[in-house]
Structures are given as C-alpha cells and as structure tokens.
Amino acid sequence: MASPLRVVGTRAAKLDAPAKATGAIRYADDLVLPRMLHGALTRSDVAHADVVAVDVDEARSIPGIVAVLSSADVEDVLGSLAPYDPACHDFERSRPFEPTAGDARLLGRRVRYVGEPIAAVAAEDAATARCAADLVVADLAPLPAALDPAAARTAHAPAIHDGVERNLATSVARREGDPDAALEAATVVVRRRFVTSRQKQAQLEPTCCVVDPDPQDGFTVYSPVQAPHRARFTLAHLFGVDASRVRVVNTAIGGAFGKGDALTAEPHAAALALVTGRPVKLRYSRNEDFVGTEARHPCVADMTGGFDADGRLVALRAHVTMDAGAYLSHSPRIAAVVAGQLMTVYRIPNVDITVDVVFTNSPVNGAFRGYGGPQAAFSLEQLIDLGAREVGVNPADARRVMLADDPDRTTLLRCLEAVVQRAPRPARETEGAPERPHGVGIACTRWKSGIADKPGAVDQSGAIVHLHADGTVDVITAACDLGTGVKTALAQVCAEVLGLDLGSIRVSDVDTAATPFDSGAHASRSLYRAGQAVQAAATDVRDQVLAYAAEVLEADPSDLEFADGAVRVRGAAQRHLGLPELLHRALFDGHDFHGHGQAPKSQAPTAAAHLAEVEVDLETGRVDVVRLVAVQDVGRAINPTLVEGQIEGAVHQGIGYAITEGLVLDRDTGVVLNGSYMDYRLLTATDTPLIEAVVLEAPDPTGPFGAKGVGEPGIILPAAAIANAIRDAADVTIDELPMTPERVHRALTAADRPPETSETRDSTI
Amino acid sequence: MSVEVSFTLNGAPVRTQVEGSELFADCLRERLGRTGTVLGCREGVCGSCNVLVDGEVARSCLLLAAQVDGCEVVTVEGLALDGELSRLQQSFVDEGAIQCGFCTPGLLISATALLAANPEPSRDEIVSALSGNLCRCTGYAKVVRAVEAAAHSQEV
C-alpha cells in the first residue's frame, strides 16, 4: 500500500450529528406540506374474517373529514389494485410481479390478523382522523383462526391463503452426506428443542410517512424506508402507474433495524393522497408500530446433533418451523438464511435440514437485523455446547477443532481466539457467591456483506461523484443512513480518493428521482456496496481530472497525483496546479467532472465471536449479564467510532433478545398483549452491561479500502453466548427466549430436568 | 375550549392560545414549529419528548400546554448559545453518541439537568439520570461517555 490514509480510518464526527444535536434534523413527522391532510387507520379486532360491509356514515359526518376508504369500496374508487409484496421483492420474481400466495392487499376483503387495516380516513387534523377511524364500523364475518404454527398445520386448520395446503407457505431443505449413518456412528447424540421469540425493532421513531400526489399523475413518498428504489417499484405496480411517476424520498430515519425494509404506512397514505388530491401524512401510534410492522420470526427448532469424541458436530438433523404471520413478505429469504447458517458456520459433513414457513393469523414477521441469524445461533451454539459437555471437551476446543481444518475459516478462528483470550482468568475467581454463581459462555458465527452471491436476488449500488468548479463535491447515492453513519463513511472514502478534506464533501439525500439504484440498507451491505460504488465513482472523477490536468501541465496522466488540494507532477513538486484553479479553468474548457461507479458482483465474508459473563440468581432465576465481549472482523474500520457504535448497538439489542424482549400474543384471540414501551421491555441505561467491542481488521480486497459489512453480527450471538454462560453458571439449559427469571427459575427447579453436568466439569474455556 | 398561555421558551416570551386538551409536545411542534422535541410513544415512557420546565425534566407528552403558563421552558433548540453547541451537545457529536438521533434531544435534556444539579457526577449517577431515556441504536455506551467527557470539562 502506498501512502498512509488521511481520512479513512479516522474518527470523523458524523456529518448529521450537529443537526441531530440541535433538533434541526427533519424526520417524517416534522414534514408539513401545503393543504396536508392527516390519515388514520381502522384496524381489525379479530384474527381472521371476511369483510362483509363497512359502515362509514358516522365517520364521514364528522367535520374535517375529507375522505374515507374501506375494504368495501377502495377498488371502486381507485380502480383495481394489484396484490403486493410488502418486502418489495416482487419485481425480482422470475416473472416480475407475478402474484404469489401470501402477498398483501391494500384494504383487502379478508383480514388475516388482529390489527390488519380495514379502513383509512383522511382529515384536516390528526385528532379528527383518529376520531373518525374509531367510528368506522366493520361488519366482519369471522372465520376460524389458526393462531400458531402447530394449529395452522393440522388437517382441519383454516386455509389462510388460497391454494396453500395446510398453511405451509414455503419450505427450505438442505441435505448433505448421510446423516442417518453419521448419527448412528456418533459418540454422542444430543436432541433438543429450541424456541425463539418475536422480537420487535421498537425503533424510537414511530412509523410515519407523507405522500404528496402529483397533479398530473403519480405521487411522491417521503418516508424513512430502507430501500426507496424497491419501494418505488412495488408502489408503482400496486397502483398501476409507471415507476417513473412514483418518487420516493428518504426523510431522516429514526431507527430502522429492518422495520423499514418493508412497506408500512406508504400504501394507505398513497391511496388517501390519490383519492383526495392532497398530501397526506399517516403516522402510526406506538401500539400500531408494535402490531402493524414486521417483527422477527419466532422459530421452533428441533435439533439432533451427532458428535465425535473431540466434540466435532459430525451430523445435524434440524427441523425448524418459522411463524410467518399472516403474509409472506421476507419469510422465504429468512428461511434460507436459517438453513444456511445452521450448515455453514461450521463444516458439518452430514446434514438434514428442513425449514418450514407457516402462515398463521397473527401479525406479519419479516426483516429484523440478523435476519434468521439469531434464531440459528441460539439453537446451534447451545447444541454444540451440550455436545461438548457430553463428550467432556471444553466449548472453545470443540469449536477450534471444527474450524481449524478449513483455511477459509481463519478469520472466524481469529475471532474465537480473541474472545477466549478475554475470558476472565482464572475461571474460579469469577464464581461469585454460591447462591449467585457466575458463568462464562461463548458463541461464534460467520456472516456476509450483502447478498450479491445469492441467486435470484438483486444486490446493487451505484454512485455518482460530482466535483464542482469550486473544489467541493456531491456524492450522489441512494445508500440509506439508518443512523449508522454510512453517509459519513462514504464521504470519507470519497475524500480519501480525491485527496480532499471531509468538509468539502456533501452526501446527497436519497431520492429515487436523482440517485442511482441501490437495493437497500439491509444484509450488512451499505458501506461495503455503496462504498465500492463511491470509490469507483471518485476514482473515475480523479482519472478525468488527471487527464485534463495532463493536458494543461503537459505531462503524462500517470506522472500526476492528487495531493493537498492540488494536482502535481510526481517528483517535480513545482509543476502543480491548485485544484480550484484547475477546475475553474476546466469549466471554460467544457469540462464538468462527474464520475460514475457501480458495485461489482462480489462478496466479503465476515465473522464474529462473543463471550458472555453472567451471574445467575438461583433463588429468583434472574440473570445479570456482567460483561459481553464482542469480537468482530470488519475488514477495515473506515470510521472506528461508527463501527464500534454498530457493534455496541447490535449487541445491546441482542442482549434484550436474550433476556427481556418478546411480543406476547393472546392464545385465544391473537391480540398483541404488550404492544407498548411500558410492557415490551427494552433495556435501559441501567440494565445495560459493559459491552466490549473489539474490532478486528482483516481487509478484503473487494471492499472499499478493505472494509466489509458490520451491522448484523453483533445481534446474532448474545443470546447464544448468554445461554451457554447460564449453563456454565447453573447447570441448566434455557432453550426458550426470552430467558426471563420465570423461565430460568422453572428450569432450575424442574424435578425431572435432564442431567446437564458431565462427570468431570472442565474449566469453561 | 381555548386557553391563553404565556411562558418563556428558550429565553424568549411566548403568548399563544391553546386548546384545553392540547399536549404541550403538540403545542411545541405544531403550533410553535419547534420540531426538535420529538414523540416516541405519547405515553411518557421513552423520554424522547423531554423538556425542561423551570429547570426540571418533564415529559412534554404528559403535560398539557395549559400547564406551562408562567413557566420557563427549555427545549433542545435552546441548548446552543449564539449558534455554538453546548459542551454537552459537542460532546455527543465528538463521542459518537448520536446514531439515528431520535432519542438525542430527550437525552440532552436529561443530561443538561443532571450536570446543572451535579457538575461532577459518577458513572452510576449518569446512568441513573439517563435511565428514563430509551435508546435503541447506541447501547448507551457512547452516550454515557459523552456525558462523562462533558462533565470533566469546565463549562456545560
């Protein structure tokens, strides 16, 4: 590598931080347009029903009500509406937009979960809209409901979607080797069922968007969606308009974590805007956000692992049932990730994995940071520890043995060793009081940067870099900044390539009318993919400027370099031109420098390992996470502060997933019982343990300055590491999330609990 | 039912008519255009809507606009002086304590009140003072560090 980096690798302050610190930043709810109306939704209070009729007379009569749309009349008013994929993958189907069982409908005639919208109203103010929405009376003919996957799979279960037999939405199967024979020959076989929960993103900004109709045709959507270009395609198709007539603009995103990777309020806001001809703001209450936006799939994983005498997992049989909720959305892809994670973190030679996705009459589950990774890790990492315990090998050794023989795993092995090095020493000293024993647990995972290697999936980022005559730059990209700071990192990449200060760079807002296609902020791809595009675009600009400078300086472009705001001849520093002078001259010569870059087809694998130190109160079952060490390979930290922020934030969410979080649905009605911040338990500052983020850099040649994806590994492992630590502390396996005091206590006191201890209890790590 | 309220907002006098049932948060955001104060839950749990009323932290989503009559109110827009960020605001920026930023105004208000009452808080005191603010992005680590860094400089 040539000269040391000036901007990449520095802890530059986030470009939007001052605006956020002063309240100047604008979220969707801060947007006010002329003649704007406010929307509100009437939602179903039963889990499964046909909409027979909708009485809107009383709602309509309220002064200030401008429009009411319902399941009964929406197509009369707006014309025929296509079924749509909330995840906006529908244009990627083998036949684009081919209707698929499990697609959603805008105010459809059948409701499939408690909370599904039945009517939408627009009024002059929010309070009036809410009042009117509450006065809409739906005549629903209830249908039998299947509220959980077991019920949905029975022979007599109601068909939630036509043509989907026994509600099996899709299934992913992976077979390799001969699992039957391998299990037969295994030294030890461990069987266990693991159950995970519906975790909610619970981002602080409640779902909100504004849709502004175009007087000619089409509309503009102002929303914190994570994939504006995809949202554009799906919305255009839904309303039967050309994509060029739909514009999606990001407002500042107040947290996302996958919630914004699906359409939420946009379709209903757009419908109201089209009907009224006026801008409409549709804002969800916090309860609506809990119920009406997608959550993490709860999974039941029946795992059977065969281990050899070294603790190596030689055979894995896994049957995983995922609860999709009422519509398909992201489910097929997440199922594939669950299967993939179970198979590929370790080289398991014999596998028989089935992941079934089941429709139920419950809120839709979809994208949440980790995307199946946490569910797979909770099961697999505990299975490995159980096997290790049975054969008498320590958990770290069992993993070392599995990771050692494949050279591709070296980064994962490095992460594992780094985490093991940070285990408390000596182990005995951390035992704690006898009634509050301490324990240590580890877990590790591989992950990827984006999905460019996934067949049938779009993973694209383009960027334009525009160098202005005054030496300042616009980076034009549709990379969404969810709060991650990716825009700042992209500015750092651009500044590095062009030899400019960060202060000269501005990164655009995301606007589908102006920014090149980007497939979205998910799959830990933004910095990696948009970074590749920005690096390429900036390099293109640099080459154009050098070619022009070569003419002016009468030199060969290969002898020129960008440095200190000037272009100079290498080795002859007196032959240079200041950039402002050069650019000004260029304008008169007919040059306006804009470069274009596209991310190439590439993948950059990453890895992470966690170590959790817990204290278990044997009397109450309460688990205190004392410390969580997260080692993660990020390739290169373009900005160490941002990278640490991603790891710390993800780990924090992962700890919540482990011990306190989970939506609770009423068994009989399907109503979400804890759809508020009061009852859905997020960890506060007081609850949050010490999180040690350890950044490992193994640069990837395909990444911008070697950088790889960062956002997700941190949330994948904490529950697994904590569960393994609980076993170490208290000799119990907690196989269900969240690992609340009640659950732990029940496990501790269960008279018939399976034996957890092996004869000789080795040191933990 | 309409009521007139007079109060000081970030050092300047305000006099306006408000509805009897109008929340102070909505008054600030919609009537007075101060959208820096944001609403995360409208039920007093998340702390995003925190403001200072007569120096004390208050949930503006649990206050009626009519209740601030005669009070001195400070919102996030009032923390910077003459365009210069307060020591706390600058510290949040420098320490990477701001990700999506939605919880930031509420956190800044809580931290401002803390440092005004207790200029040299311990880490535990900082954590306790922030325990009423939910943040989903940062895991709180850099937020606590930012408050510590601001506390150990001379001014707030």
Chai-1 contact restraints between the chains, C-beta under 6 A:
chainA,res_idxA,chainB,res_idxB,connection_type,confidence,min_distance_angstrom,max_distance_angstrom,comment,restraint_id
A,A13,B,V93,contact,1.0,0.0,6.0,A-B,restraint_1
A,A17,B,V93,contact,1.0,0.0,6.0,A-B,restraint_2
A,A17,B,I98,contact,1.0,0.0,6.0,A-B,restraint_3
A,P18,B,V93,contact,1.0,0.0,6.0,A-B,restraint_4
A,K20,B,I98,contact,1.0,0.0,6.0,A-B,restraint_5
A,K20,B,G101,contact,1.0,0.0,6.0,A-B,restraint_6
A,K20,B,T104,contact,1.0,0.0,6.0,A-B,restraint_7
A,A21,B,Q89,contact,1.0,0.0,6.0,A-B,restraint_8
A,A21,B,F92,contact,1.0,0.0,6.0,A-B,restraint_9
A,A21,B,V93,contact,1.0,0.0,6.0,A-B,restraint_10
A,T22,B,A80,contact,1.0,0.0,6.0,A-B,restraint_11
A,G23,B,G36,contact,1.0,0.0,6.0,A-B,restraint_12
A,G23,B,V76,contact,1.0,0.0,6.0,A-B,restraint_13
A,G23,B,E77,contact,1.0,0.0,6.0,A-B,restraint_14
A,G23,B,P105,contact,1.0,0.0,6.0,A-B,restraint_15
A,I25,B,G101,contact,1.0,0.0,6.0,A-B,restraint_16
A,D30,B,T35,contact,1.0,0.0,6.0,A-B,restraint_17
A,Q203,B,R136,contact,1.0,0.0,6.0,A-B,restraint_18
A,L204,B,G40,contact,1.0,0.0,6.0,A-B,restraint_19
A,L204,B,S48,contact,1.0,0.0,6.0,A-B,restraint_20
A,L204,B,F102,contact,1.0,0.0,6.0,A-B,restraint_21
A,L204,B,C103,contact,1.0,0.0,6.0,A-B,restraint_22
A,L204,B,R136,contact,1.0,0.0,6.0,A-B,restraint_23
A,E205,B,F102,contact,1.0,0.0,6.0,A-B,restraint_24
A,G254,B,C100,contact,1.0,0.0,6.0,A-B,restraint_25
A,G254,B,F102,contact,1.0,0.0,6.0,A-B,restraint_26
A,G255,B,C100,contact,1.0,0.0,6.0,A-B,restraint_27
A,G255,B,R136,contact,1.0,0.0,6.0,A-B,restraint_28
A,G255,B,C137,contact,1.0,0.0,6.0,A-B,restraint_29
A,R286,B,C41,contact,1.0,0.0,6.0,A-B,restraint_30
A,G483,B,Q99,contact,1.0,0.0,6.0,A-B,restraint_31
A,G483,B,C100,contact,1.0,0.0,6.0,A-B,restraint_32
A,G483,B,C137,contact,1.0,0.0,6.0,A-B,restraint_33
A,T641,B,G96,contact,1.0,0.0,6.0,A-B,restraint_34
A,G645,B,G96,contact,1.0,0.0,6.0,A-B,restraint_35
A,G645,B,Q99,contact,1.0,0.0,6.0,A-B,restraint_36
A,E648,B,G139,contact,1.0,0.0,6.0,A-B,restraint_37
A,E648,B,A141,contact,1.0,0.0,6.0,A-B,restraint_38
A,G649,B,C137,contact,1.0,0.0,6.0,A-B,restraint_39
A,G649,B,T138,contact,1.0,0.0,6.0,A-B,restraint_40
A,G649,B,G139,contact,1.0,0.0,6.0,A-B,restraint_41
A,H652,B,G139,contact,1.0,0.0,6.0,A-B,restraint_42
A,Y677,B,C41,contact,1.0,0.0,6.0,A-B,restraint_43
A,Y677,B,V45,contact,1.0,0.0,6.0,A-B,restraint_44
A,Y677,B,C46,contact,1.0,0.0,6.0,A-B,restraint_45
A,M678,B,V45,contact,1.0,0.0,6.0,A-B,restraint_46
A,L682,B,L134,contact,1.0,0.0,6.0,A-B,restraint_47
A,T684,B,S131,contact,1.0,0.0,6.0,A-B,restraint_48
A,A685,B,V127,contact,1.0,0.0,6.0,A-B,restraint_49
A,A685,B,L130,contact,1.0,0.0,6.0,A-B,restraint_50
A,A685,B,S131,contact,1.0,0.0,6.0,A-B,restraint_51
A,A685,B,Y140,contact,1.0,0.0,6.0,A-B,restraint_52
A,T686,B,V127,contact,1.0,0.0,6.0,A-B,restraint_53
A,T686,B,S131,contact,1.0,0.0,6.0,A-B,restraint_54
A,T688,B,Y140,contact,1.0,0.0,6.0,A-B,restraint_55
A,I691,B,G139,contact,1.0,0.0,6.0,A-B,restraint_56
A,I691,B,A141,contact,1.0,0.0,6.0,A-B,restraint_57
